[in-house]
Amino acid sequence: MTALQIIGWGATSPAGTDHPALVGALDRPPAPVEVAGRYDAPLPTPRAHALLDFDVRAELGRKGTSFFDRRTALTVVTCRRALADAGLQVTDANRHRIGVVLGTTAGSVRSSVDYAVDTFTQDPPYMVNPALFPNTVMNCAAGQSAIWFNLTGVNATLAGGRVAFLSVLRWCANSFRSRQADYLLAGAVEEFTPHTAWLSRHGRDDDLPAGEGGAVFVLRPPGGTHLRGPDAEVLAVTLGFSPRGRERAEALAGCLRGALDRCGVDGGQVRMAAIGGADDAAARAAGWRAVESALGHSRARRIAVDEAMGDNPTAGGALELATVLAAHRQDPRLDGQLSVLVAQNREGAVGAAVVRGWGRGTHRG
């Protein structure tokens, strides 16, 4: 049974924003850019997949953006692209039925750290700018996106690290089942700062540079009305937990098998597989073996956006789905084919989703 339908999406990434750029990055990864010397704090590596040319004022204008932190600015811009791609018009009649659901690790870490530091380092009585406080709230990006587009439906942020995006998809499916919304903007977007660079580096055993960006998708429940058919159908989402690392690959494979069984499809039908950027090379290798075990073959094309766009623990899953859907828009031979997304984090969470994709306007289901 179809859990969700995707009617449009928007991406902001080091590879670009359109579908040729996202697909092309898999074969021709963009080089990381020089970030050393651009920040007051030290960085773990001199290069990263950061969006150095991003300017929120150029994208959204000066009014209302003065106190946006970088994560919020990137999110609002990406939401705008998703709404435009879906052709969804927000009106007084529907705004209360359109919501925003985002995944995160800890909101804007830079905003939280900088605000806390100011309370100790400002001149007595250590007063800080109150306009900066909203940026420290985990739900800031989702809330500001709703304000910017005047959406008054459900609004939520889920903390889950590398599994956050899959958690968002399941949350949205539950929200539609309980008839809390007609449309949801769902995704994950992350900023690049020295803080996120060090968090990405923590515990890694490779030299993968940090990344930036993300993707947002406009979702509707199955059978919803829209001007055209969906770009994709999320057929099933499953989540699990494995407290011991040595058993995590088995749990991940079981999660994927459960998702395939839930939507009644065979692993042999899967054409593309994406695994959320792992915490280290060993975890990535174990994850791919788990996927192959669950599918029963290794013929599915691997979608590894972290190798092309850098390590983005929060938004990697969203960028993977955007890249999968971009491939469908590029290649009509993929119409109706299946892809899987899987993710895991070092704390033990695992997840999987099964997606059937279509090219723009070619859905026939």
KALINHU-V432819 format. One record per residue. RES is the residue in one letter. PHI is phi in whole degrees, 0 to 359 (none if undefined). PSI is psi in radians with two decimals (* if undefined). D_LAST is the distance of its C-alpha to the last C-alpha in Angstrom with 1 decimal. Layout:
((RES PHI PSI D_LAST) (RES PHI PSI D_LAST))
This chain:
((M none 2.33 12.3) (T 292 2.23 10.9) (A 271 -0.64 14.1) (L 212 2.67 13.5) (Q 237 2.42 11.4) (I 255 2.13 13.3) (I 251 0.00 13.7) (G 174 2.83 16.8) (W 203 2.80 19.7) (G 222 2.56 23.3) (A 228 2.61 25.6) (T 227 2.01 29.4) (S 209 2.83 30.7) (P 298 -0.38 33.7) (A 276 -0.31 31.5) (G 130 -2.98 30.4) (T 240 -0.27 27.7) (D 259 2.97 25.3) (H 290 -0.59 22.8) (P 297 -0.65 25.3) (A 292 -0.73 28.0) (L 294 -0.78 26.0) (V 292 -0.72 24.9) (G 297 -0.50 28.4) (A 294 -0.41 30.0) (L 293 -0.65 28.9) (D 267 -0.51 30.9) (R 230 1.34 33.5) (P 300 2.35 34.1) (P 292 2.56 36.1) (A 285 2.49 39.6) (P 298 2.68 40.5) (V 258 2.80 42.8) (E 285 2.13 46.4) (V 242 -0.18 46.6) (A 298 2.37 50.1) (G 88 -0.11 52.5) (R 270 -0.17 49.9) (Y 231 2.67 50.3) (D 289 -0.54 53.4) (A 271 2.70 52.3) (P 290 2.74 52.3) (L 240 2.63 49.1) (P 289 -0.48 48.4) (T 220 2.63 47.5) (P 282 -0.20 48.4) (R 231 2.63 45.0) (A 203 2.88 41.5) (H 270 1.17 38.0) (A 260 2.70 38.9) (L 265 1.36 37.9) (L 294 -0.46 41.5) (D 270 -0.02 40.6) (F 292 2.27 38.5) (D 223 1.90 40.3) (V 296 -0.58 38.9) (R 292 -0.62 41.3) (A 292 -0.55 40.0) (E 278 -0.78 36.4) (L 242 -0.18 37.0) (G 94 2.99 40.6) (R 280 -0.64 43.8) (K 292 2.21 43.5) (G 84 -0.04 42.1) (T 249 0.03 41.5) (S 302 -0.65 45.1) (F 253 0.24 44.7) (F 294 2.30 41.2) (D 281 3.02 41.4) (R 295 -0.71 39.5) (R 298 -0.75 36.5) (T 296 -0.77 36.1) (A 299 -0.81 36.4) (L 298 -0.68 33.8) (T 292 -0.81 31.3) (V 298 -0.74 31.8) (V 297 -0.74 31.3) (T 292 -0.66 28.1) (C 298 -0.70 26.8) (R 298 -0.73 27.7) (R 295 -0.68 25.7) (A 294 -0.77 22.6) (L 298 -0.73 23.0) (A 295 -0.71 23.6) (D 294 -0.65 20.6) (A 282 -0.33 18.3) (G 69 0.45 20.3) (L 274 2.05 21.0) (Q 268 2.17 24.2) (V 272 2.15 26.4) (T 229 3.01 28.5) (D 298 -0.43 30.9) (A 281 -0.41 28.4) (N 237 -0.16 25.8) (R 300 -0.53 27.8) (H 285 -0.15 28.7) (R 249 0.20 25.1) (I 243 2.19 24.4) (G 236 3.13 25.9) (V 228 2.25 26.6) (V 227 2.11 26.4) (L 236 2.67 28.0) (G 259 2.67 29.2) (T 204 3.02 32.7) (T 259 -0.90 35.6) (A 206 0.58 38.4) (G 68 -2.63 37.7) (S 274 1.81 39.9) (V 296 -0.68 42.5) (R 299 -0.78 44.7) (S 298 -0.75 44.9) (S 295 -0.77 45.9) (V 292 -0.83 48.4) (D 297 -0.70 49.9) (Y 295 -0.75 50.3) (A 295 -0.72 51.9) (V 297 -0.69 54.3) (D 299 -0.55 55.3) (T 293 -0.28 56.6) (F 252 -0.43 59.1) (T 255 -0.28 60.0) (Q 293 2.76 60.3) (D 300 2.54 63.8) (P 306 2.44 65.0) (P 270 0.66 63.8) (Y 61 0.70 60.7) (M 278 2.45 58.6) (V 243 2.86 55.2) (N 291 2.01 53.1) (P 296 -0.38 51.2) (A 293 -0.33 48.5) (L 276 -0.30 47.5) (F 299 -0.72 47.0) (P 305 -0.52 43.4) (N 293 -0.33 42.3) (T 277 -0.19 43.5) (V 278 2.34 41.0) (M 302 -0.57 37.9) (N 271 0.19 35.7) (C 302 -0.85 37.3) (A 297 -0.74 34.4) (A 294 -0.74 31.8) (G 295 -0.78 34.4) (Q 293 -0.58 35.5) (S 296 -0.74 31.9) (A 296 -0.72 31.5) (I 296 -0.77 34.9) (W 298 -0.71 34.2) (F 259 0.12 31.1) (N 57 0.87 32.4) (L 259 2.19 29.7) (T 247 0.25 31.1) (G 280 -2.90 28.4) (V 303 2.58 28.5) (N 216 2.13 30.1) (A 208 2.69 30.5) (T 228 2.28 31.4) (L 248 2.20 31.1) (A 269 2.12 33.6) (G 202 0.13 32.5) (G 60 -2.28 33.5) (R 292 -0.31 31.3) (V 260 0.03 29.0) (A 301 -0.74 28.8) (F 294 -0.69 25.4) (L 294 -0.61 23.8) (S 296 -0.66 25.8) (V 298 -0.79 24.5) (L 299 -0.74 20.8) (R 293 -0.70 21.9) (W 299 -0.74 24.1) (C 295 -0.72 21.3) (A 300 -0.74 19.1) (N 294 -0.65 22.3) (S 295 -0.70 23.0) (F 291 -0.68 19.8) (R 299 -0.62 20.4) (S 269 0.16 23.9) (R 59 0.69 22.7) (Q 274 -0.24 25.0) (A 204 2.77 22.8) (D 258 -0.54 20.0) (Y 220 2.58 19.7) (L 224 2.36 21.4) (L 270 1.99 22.7) (A 233 2.37 22.7) (G 177 -2.81 24.4) (A 204 2.33 27.8) (V 222 2.40 30.4) (E 227 2.59 33.9) (E 267 2.79 37.1) (F 255 2.18 39.6) (T 215 2.94 43.1) (P 305 -0.57 46.0) (H 294 -0.83 45.0) (T 289 -0.53 41.4) (A 297 -0.75 42.9) (W 289 -0.62 45.2) (L 295 -0.68 42.6) (S 295 -0.66 40.5) (R 287 -0.48 43.6) (H 302 2.12 44.7) (G 81 -0.02 44.6) (R 281 2.67 43.1) (D 242 0.32 44.7) (D 226 -3.10 43.3) (D 253 0.41 43.7) (L 298 2.11 40.1) (P 286 2.77 40.6) (A 288 2.72 39.1) (G 238 -3.03 36.2) (E 203 2.68 35.0) (G 113 -2.84 31.9) (G 166 -2.91 28.4) (A 212 2.63 25.0) (V 230 2.44 23.4) (F 238 2.46 19.7) (V 267 2.03 18.6) (L 252 2.64 16.6) (R 220 2.80 15.2) (P 286 2.82 14.4) (P 300 2.42 11.1) (G 83 0.04 10.7) (G 293 2.76 13.1) (T 264 2.43 13.9) (H 199 2.93 14.2) (L 293 -0.43 14.9) (R 216 3.00 11.9) (G 289 2.91 8.5) (P 287 2.72 9.3) (D 286 -0.52 11.1) (A 199 2.80 10.3) (E 236 2.17 9.7) (V 273 1.86 13.1) (L 281 -0.56 12.6) (A 197 2.59 16.4) (V 225 2.26 19.7) (T 230 2.55 23.1) (L 230 2.64 26.6) (G 208 -3.04 29.9) (F 210 2.38 33.6) (S 230 1.93 36.1) (P 290 -0.34 39.7) (R 245 2.25 41.1) (G 302 -0.63 40.1) (R 291 -0.27 40.7) (E 257 0.04 38.1) (R 292 -0.67 35.5) (A 297 -0.69 33.8) (E 296 -0.72 33.5) (A 295 -0.68 32.0) (L 295 -0.77 29.5) (A 297 -0.71 28.4) (G 295 -0.66 28.2) (C 297 -0.75 26.1) (L 292 -0.73 23.5) (R 300 -0.71 23.7) (G 297 -0.70 23.2) (A 294 -0.75 20.0) (L 297 -0.75 18.6) (D 295 -0.66 19.8) (R 297 -0.61 18.5) (C 259 0.11 14.8) (G 68 0.66 15.7) (V 239 2.79 15.4) (D 261 2.49 18.4) (G 301 -0.45 20.2) (G 293 -0.27 20.5) (Q 274 -0.17 16.9) (V 284 2.24 17.7) (R 260 -0.52 18.5) (M 226 2.53 20.0) (A 223 2.31 22.1) (A 235 2.29 23.9) (I 244 2.21 26.9) (G 306 2.44 28.4) (G 315 2.10 31.8) (A 279 2.86 34.2) (D 288 -0.37 37.7) (D 201 3.04 39.4) (A 296 -0.66 39.0) (A 296 -0.74 39.6) (A 294 -0.66 36.8) (R 296 -0.80 34.4) (A 297 -0.74 35.4) (A 295 -0.64 35.1) (G 296 -0.75 31.6) (W 294 -0.68 30.4) (R 297 -0.65 32.1) (A 295 -0.72 30.3) (V 297 -0.82 26.9) (E 298 -0.67 27.9) (S 296 -0.76 29.2) (A 291 -0.65 26.1) (L 282 -0.45 23.8) (G 83 0.19 26.4) (H 197 2.98 26.7) (S 237 0.41 27.6) (R 274 -0.25 25.4) (A 294 2.44 23.0) (R 292 2.32 23.9) (R 276 2.24 25.9) (I 252 1.81 25.1) (A 239 1.51 28.5) (V 286 -0.37 28.8) (D 295 -0.55 32.1) (E 288 -0.38 33.8) (A 258 -0.48 32.7) (M 233 0.15 33.0) (G 89 2.93 35.4) (D 281 2.07 35.4) (N 228 1.46 33.6) (P 306 -0.67 33.6) (T 281 -0.81 31.8) (A 257 0.06 29.2) (G 302 -0.75 28.6) (G 297 -0.68 25.3) (A 293 -0.72 24.0) (L 294 -0.59 25.1) (E 296 -0.81 23.5) (L 296 -0.70 20.0) (A 299 -0.69 20.7) (T 292 -0.70 21.9) (V 300 -0.81 18.8) (L 291 -0.56 16.6) (A 297 -0.68 19.3) (A 297 -0.65 19.1) (H 294 -0.65 15.5) (R 290 -0.48 16.7) (Q 280 -0.60 19.6) (D 232 1.81 18.2) (P 296 -0.30 15.3) (R 293 -0.26 15.9) (L 272 -0.04 14.3) (D 306 2.20 10.8) (G 81 0.00 8.6) (Q 279 2.79 12.0) (L 260 2.55 13.5) (S 226 2.76 16.5) (V 232 2.55 19.0) (L 242 2.33 21.4) (V 227 2.68 24.7) (A 209 2.70 27.8) (Q 208 2.69 31.3) (N 227 2.91 34.5) (R 291 -0.31 38.2) (E 283 -0.24 38.5) (G 117 -0.09 36.3) (A 285 2.47 32.9) (V 225 2.72 29.9) (G 199 2.81 26.1) (A 208 2.63 22.8) (A 219 2.58 19.2) (V 245 2.26 16.1) (V 231 2.36 13.5) (R 252 2.13 10.4) (G 252 2.78 10.9) (W 220 2.75 9.9) (G 284 2.84 12.6) (R 302 2.06 13.5) (G 81 0.16 11.6) (T 253 0.02 9.4) (H 299 2.34 5.9) (R 234 0.06 3.8) (G 281 * 0.0))
